[in-house]
Amino acid sequence: MSTTEQKPSNVRKIIIAVILFIILIGFPAASYFYMRDGLKWRKQAVSELGQYGKIGPAFLILSNGERQNRLEGSVSVIHIFGKDRT
């Protein structure tokens, strides 16, 4: 048996270079643009939301007389029970 090494052909080098370019440059660039567009969409959607359904404060009165608003700075989901809610 001979131990001659075959050099990669020019076509193989080009294919390897293209694959490396796609993996190292193409995929991250595509991901960046996709995520950037998603961020723009999310910011626009959040900016369109208004301050709907303002509710009053819900104070907790402590034993020392201090009042704390338990709803300030939090998200609350409220359901009103009853038959006729039209």
C-alpha positions in Angstrom: 0.0 0.0 0.0 1.1 3.5 -0.7 0.9 6.3 1.7 0.3 9.1 -0.8 -2.0 11.9 0.4 -4.4 13.4 -2.0 -4.8 17.2 -1.8 -8.4 18.4 -1.7 -9.5 19.6 -5.1 -10.4 23.2 -5.8 -14.1 22.4 -5.9 -14.0 20.8 -2.5 -12.2 23.9 -1.1 -14.8 26.2 -2.5 -17.6 24.0 -1.1 -16.0 24.0 2.4 -15.5 27.8 2.2 -19.1 28.4 1.3 -20.4 26.1 4.0 -18.2 27.8 6.6 -19.3 31.2 5.4 -23.0 30.2 5.8 -22.4 28.8 9.3 -20.2 31.6 10.6 -21.8 34.6 8.8 -25.1 33.7 7.2 -26.9 32.1 10.0 -26.0 34.7 12.7 -26.9 37.5 10.3 -30.3 36.0 9.5 -31.0 35.4 13.1 -30.0 39.0 13.9 -32.4 40.5 11.3 -35.2 38.1 12.4 -34.8 39.0 16.0 -34.5 42.8 15.2 -37.8 42.7 13.2 -39.5 40.8 16.1 -38.3 43.4 18.6 -39.7 46.2 16.4 -43.0 44.4 16.1 -43.2 43.8 19.9 -42.3 47.5 20.7 -45.0 48.7 18.3 -47.6 46.3 19.8 -46.8 47.4 23.3 -46.9 51.1 22.3 -50.4 50.5 20.9 -51.7 49.2 24.2 -53.3 51.8 26.3 -53.8 52.3 30.0 -57.2 50.6 30.1 -59.1 49.6 33.2 -57.5 51.8 35.8 -58.4 50.5 39.2 -58.1 52.2 42.5 -55.6 51.4 45.2 -56.0 48.5 47.5 -54.5 49.5 50.8 -53.2 47.1 53.4 -53.3 48.7 56.8 -50.5 47.4 59.0 -50.7 47.2 62.8 -48.6 50.3 63.2 -51.1 52.3 61.1 -49.0 52.4 57.9 -50.9 52.0 54.6 -49.4 50.1 51.7 -50.9 50.0 48.2 -50.7 46.4 47.2 -51.7 46.9 43.6 -49.2 49.7 42.7 -46.6 48.5 40.2 -48.2 45.1 39.7 -50.4 43.3 37.2 -53.8 42.3 38.4 -56.3 40.0 36.8 -59.8 40.7 38.0 -63.0 38.7 37.2 -66.4 39.9 38.1 -68.8 37.1 39.0 -72.4 37.3 38.1 -75.0 36.4 35.5 -75.7 39.6 33.8 -72.5 41.3 32.6 -73.6 42.9 29.4 
